Amino acid sequence: MFFVSCLSASEDASGVYVGLGFGSTAYVDDGFAKEQANRGVEDEIAVSTFGAKLYGGYQFNKIIGLEAAYTHYGEFTANDSYTYSAQGISLAANVGYTFLTGQLRPYLLLGVGYIYSDFPHDDIPVDDNSPTLHIGFGLDYVPASLGGIGFRVAYESNSFSYIVNENTLEEKKYIQGFGILYLGCYYKF
């Protein structure tokens, strides 16, 4: 009986899905804001209160899928005058395993992305937009009784680096990242 249940779950595992998520975001700046204190920035970047994510993909089977996403990370503020916002896109492999006859699926994401941001100080020589490494993990729950509607809790991040050259012979590299912890709801066709 268990073998038959697992077999039917793997037959139903493939398909297209699209979802929307909301949650808390964070920005790790690798000390960049503190080092820019002479430019009026003295505090660490604060945690944002809100972020949103639109995601979708194709599940090839109960183990692997491909997922694309757009994430708005919200605004981050330091020293009441330094506000920074970002949004990103990503494409990642979604690797996991389905349990409970297709209802529960823990997974990992690994892929690439791109961050679009509006760095607030034009006099600091950084590139606002950057390719990223996209990683994440989460848990999908698809109740059999809801006919394709699923729920997700996940954490995902985009990591990148800024290289700052302030007209010196020495460049400084800052490893930075945006992350979102969110709850999502999706529909699988």
C-alpha positions as semicolon CSV with decimal commas, in nm:
position;residue;x (nm);y (nm);z (nm)
1;M;0,000;0,000;0,000
2;F;0,282;0,245;0,090
3;F;0,462;0,171;-0,239
4;V;0,144;0,242;-0,437
5;S;0,097;0,574;-0,250
6;C;0,455;0,684;-0,324
7;L;0,418;0,585;-0,689
8;S;0,102;0,790;-0,733
9;A;0,264;1,089;-0,561
10;S;0,559;1,079;-0,802
11;E;0,323;1,070;-1,101
12;D;0,144;1,383;-0,973
13;A;0,466;1,566;-0,879
14;S;0,540;1,731;-1,215
15;G;0,378;2,054;-1,318
16;V;0,387;2,432;-1,331
17;Y;0,333;2,640;-1,018
18;V;0,307;3,009;-0,938
19;G;0,296;3,177;-0,598
20;L;0,319;3,490;-0,387
21;G;0,496;3,535;-0,053
22;F;0,535;3,802;0,213
23;G;0,781;3,826;0,500
24;S;1,066;3,992;0,682
25;T;1,385;4,095;0,504
26;A;1,742;4,165;0,612
27;Y;2,050;4,330;0,461
28;V;2,407;4,234;0,553
29;D;2,649;4,508;0,447
30;D;2,988;4,369;0,564
31;G;3,066;4,688;0,760
32;F;3,023;4,915;0,458
33;A;2,790;5,163;0,636
34;K;3,023;5,202;0,935
35;E;3,322;5,265;0,711
36;Q;3,129;5,539;0,535
37;A;3,082;5,729;0,866
38;N;3,266;6,030;0,725
39;R;2,985;6,051;0,470
40;G;2,716;6,082;0,740
41;V;2,637;5,712;0,787
42;E;2,714;5,591;1,139
43;D;2,478;5,302;1,215
44;E;2,445;4,949;1,085
45;I;2,175;4,896;0,826
46;A;1,849;4,808;1,001
47;V;1,621;4,514;0,930
48;S;1,338;4,594;0,696
49;T;0,983;4,537;0,810
50;F;0,841;4,400;0,486
51;G;0,934;4,214;0,170
52;A;0,738;4,048;-0,108
53;K;0,815;3,768;-0,349
54;L;0,655;3,646;-0,672
55;Y;0,777;3,300;-0,772
56;G;0,699;3,025;-1,014
57;G;0,854;2,725;-1,174
58;Y;0,826;2,378;-1,314
59;Q;0,857;2,065;-1,101
60;F;1,003;1,789;-1,322
61;N;0,940;1,513;-1,066
62;K;0,917;1,483;-0,688
63;I;1,292;1,556;-0,650
64;I;1,396;1,835;-0,890
65;G;1,246;2,150;-1,033
66;L;1,344;2,487;-1,176
67;E;1,224;2,806;-1,009
68;A;1,231;3,174;-1,108
69;A;1,147;3,460;-0,873
70;Y;1,116;3,835;-0,835
71;T;1,179;3,968;-0,483
72;H;1,126;4,318;-0,346
73;Y;1,339;4,344;-0,032
74;G;1,190;4,666;0,104
75;E;1,379;4,961;0,250
76;F;1,672;4,960;0,491
77;T;1,755;5,266;0,700
78;A;2,060;5,378;0,897
79;N;2,111;5,704;1,085
80;D;1,763;5,827;0,982
81;S;1,907;5,971;0,660
82;Y;2,048;5,669;0,479
83;T;1,775;5,471;0,304
84;Y;1,853;5,186;0,070
85;S;1,610;4,966;-0,120
86;A;1,662;4,671;-0,349
87;Q;1,483;4,420;-0,565
88;G;1,612;4,111;-0,737
89;I;1,542;3,835;-0,983
90;S;1,667;3,478;-0,961
91;L;1,672;3,143;-1,137
92;A;1,750;2,837;-0,928
93;A;1,733;2,459;-0,914
94;N;1,478;2,343;-0,658
95;V;1,597;2,011;-0,513
96;G;1,399;1,827;-0,246
97;Y;1,195;1,520;-0,173
98;T;0,820;1,467;-0,136
99;F;0,673;1,289;0,166
100;L;0,323;1,204;0,289
101;T;0,187;1,107;-0,054
102;G;0,295;1,432;-0,213
103;Q;0,180;1,673;0,060
104;L;0,507;1,769;0,232
105;R;0,832;1,864;0,055
106;P;1,149;2,007;0,215
107;Y;1,379;2,159;-0,047
108;L;1,699;2,353;-0,119
109;L;1,751;2,624;-0,383
110;L;2,077;2,698;-0,561
111;G;2,112;2,932;-0,855
112;V;2,198;3,277;-0,983
113;G;2,031;3,614;-0,956
114;Y;2,064;3,985;-1,018
115;I;2,012;4,271;-0,770
116;Y;1,872;4,609;-0,875
117;S;1,926;4,873;-0,609
118;D;1,923;5,247;-0,555
119;F;2,237;5,326;-0,362
120;P;2,173;5,663;-0,193
121;H;2,514;5,830;-0,230
122;D;2,628;5,915;-0,581
123;D;2,972;6,018;-0,457
124;I;3,061;5,661;-0,347
125;P;3,198;5,469;-0,647
126;V;2,994;5,145;-0,633
127;D;2,790;4,965;-0,894
128;D;2,428;4,957;-0,775
129;N;2,336;4,649;-0,977
130;S;2,511;4,319;-0,937
131;P;2,493;3,948;-1,027
132;T;2,432;3,730;-0,721
133;L;2,454;3,380;-0,583
134;H;2,099;3,272;-0,492
135;I;2,055;3,014;-0,214
136;G;1,762;2,910;0,001
137;F;1,574;2,638;0,182
138;G;1,213;2,581;0,272
139;L;0,919;2,353;0,322
140;D;0,617;2,320;0,092
141;Y;0,286;2,182;0,214
142;V;0,014;2,086;-0,036
143;P;-0,296;1,953;0,140
144;A;-0,465;1,688;-0,074
145;S;-0,805;1,838;0,006
146;L;-0,727;2,181;-0,151
147;G;-0,672;2,061;-0,510
148;G;-0,339;2,220;-0,609
149;I;-0,319;2,504;-0,355
150;G;0,002;2,488;-0,153
151;F;0,176;2,676;0,125
152;R;0,542;2,751;0,178
153;V;0,770;2,873;0,455
154;A;1,120;2,957;0,330
155;Y;1,437;3,160;0,366
156;E;1,622;3,280;0,056
157;S;1,917;3,510;0,004
158;N;2,111;3,680;-0,273
159;S;2,482;3,736;-0,199
160;F;2,707;3,967;-0,398
161;S;3,010;4,190;-0,360
162;Y;3,079;4,561;-0,398
163;I;3,425;4,674;-0,499
164;V;3,497;5,030;-0,394
165;N;3,789;5,226;-0,537
166;E;3,811;5,575;-0,392
167;N;4,079;5,701;-0,632
168;T;4,350;5,506;-0,453
169;L;4,567;5,216;-0,556
170;E;4,377;4,992;-0,319
171;E;4,032;4,848;-0,383
172;K;3,810;4,730;-0,100
173;K;3,567;4,443;-0,144
174;Y;3,246;4,412;0,060
175;I;3,056;4,083;0,059
176;Q;2,690;4,177;0,099
177;G;2,356;4,007;0,088
178;F;1,980;4,047;0,098
179;G;1,761;3,783;0,255
180;I;1,390;3,718;0,303
181;L;1,209;3,487;0,545
182;Y;0,859;3,449;0,408
183;L;0,529;3,265;0,405
184;G;0,391;3,191;0,062
185;C;0,085;3,052;-0,105
186;Y;0,095;2,900;-0,454
187;Y;-0,112;2,711;-0,705
188;K;0,016;2,407;-0,894
189;F;-0,147;2,349;-1,233
